[in-house]
Amino acid sequence: MSDAVVAQKAPFPVELTEGQKVFWCSCGRSSKQPFCDGSHKGTDFTPVAFEAPAAKTYYFCGCKASAKAPLCDGAHNAL
């Protein structure tokens, strides 16, 4: 299995509306961080679907090491 690329050592704050569906980049290679642009093709990674349960700001993992992916759990603090 290949390693994920650390896109940034901080979360990506994203405002979503209730019911909005997005696909979080798990490989770190996307040019549209924190979302997938298909750059994972040829790797062991797949995007992670997320549907916002409420309208608010969500903090998506940027380091790709969160145990609560696709959302940030502070794992970047240990990198």
N, C-alpha and C positions, 0 to 999 in steps of 0.2 A: 504494500500500500504506500502511496506517495504521501508526503507531508503537505499540509495546508500552508499557504502563504499568509503571513501576517499582513493584512491590508492596512491596519493601523492599530496602535496600542491604546485605543479608546473606543467607546461605543459610537455608533452612528445614530443620532436622534432623528426620528422620522415621524411626522404627523400623519396619522392614518384615520380614515373615517370608519365607522362601525360597518363590519362586513367586508371591508376591503381586503382583497387577497393579493399577496405578494410572494415572491420566491427568493429567499435569502441565499446568497452565495456562500457555500460551505468550503470552497476550494481556495478562496482569496485571490483568484486570478481575474475576476470580472473588472471591467473598466467602469461599470455602473454600480459600484459599491454603495450600499451593502447588498444589492440585489444581483441576481444572476443575469449574465449576458451570453451564456453558452460556452464560456471559456473552459469549463470543466471537461469538455469532450476529450476523450483519450486519457482521463484520470480515473481514479477510483471514487471520485466525489459525485454527488448529485445534489441539486438544490433542495432546500427545505421549504415546504409550503407553510405559510402563516396567514391566518385570517383574523383580523382585528376584532376582538369581542366588543370593543367600545371605541368611540372616537376620542383619541388622545395621542400624546407623543409616546412612541415606543423606542427603546434603546436597543438597537441591533448590534450584536457582537461584531467587533472589527478585527479581533485577534484570531478568531476562528478556533478558540480553545475553550469556550464556555460550555459548562456541563448542562446549561439550560438553553442551548441553541434552539432557535435563532437569536434569543435575547441575551443580553450581556449579564454575566454573573460576577464580574470583577476579576476574571481570570487574567486579564491583561496586566494587573498589578504585580503578578508573580513572574512575568516574562523578563 
